[in-house]
Amino acid sequence: MPNEEVFIVDKDGNKVGPNVVGELVVRGSNVMQGYWNDPEETAKSFRSGRYKGETLLYTKDLFKKDEEDYLYFIARKDNLIKTKGERISPKEIENVLCEIDGVIDAAVIGVPDEVIGQAIKAFVQVKGKSNLTEKKVFNYCMKNLEPFMLPKWIEFIDTLPKLSTGKINIRALK
């Protein structure tokens, strides 16, 4: 877009280099000044830029860029699962689940766990009368995910709840 710049910053607000995950920040003449009648959310997401009157939007989206400055979405900052000392993007697990033959869609959430912080729960939507079992799905995950990313629970679901935007309604799953 004309008059727009995007960059990725670490938790301290410093720009990061290639292959480092951080928050996407947008600056430019098209960035709004804040959320209507929501000063609390505005304070969390918008900060002053280096130029007078400029507003930077901190998107809460985690990205990384490659050496050619192509951007790659990792996860929503507020959707990360914190388990066993690791921060996990549900999207990574969902992508692996969707590789399984017979899976239509998947959603992954963190469930409170006193020992590990959050345990991983996967919701899997399958095609018709699939012969998939929890064991088959778990075994596939064991071959394709790091051990700390393995779901503790796998639940088959007829349809995943969706928002009017077509995105999966994670809150409805919790």
Helices and strands as residue ranges (DSSP letters): E 4-9, E 22-28, H 39-45, E 46-48, E 55-65, E 71-76, G 77-79, E 81-83, E 86-88, H 90-99, E 103-113, E 117-126, H 134-144, G 147-149, E 153-156, H 170-173
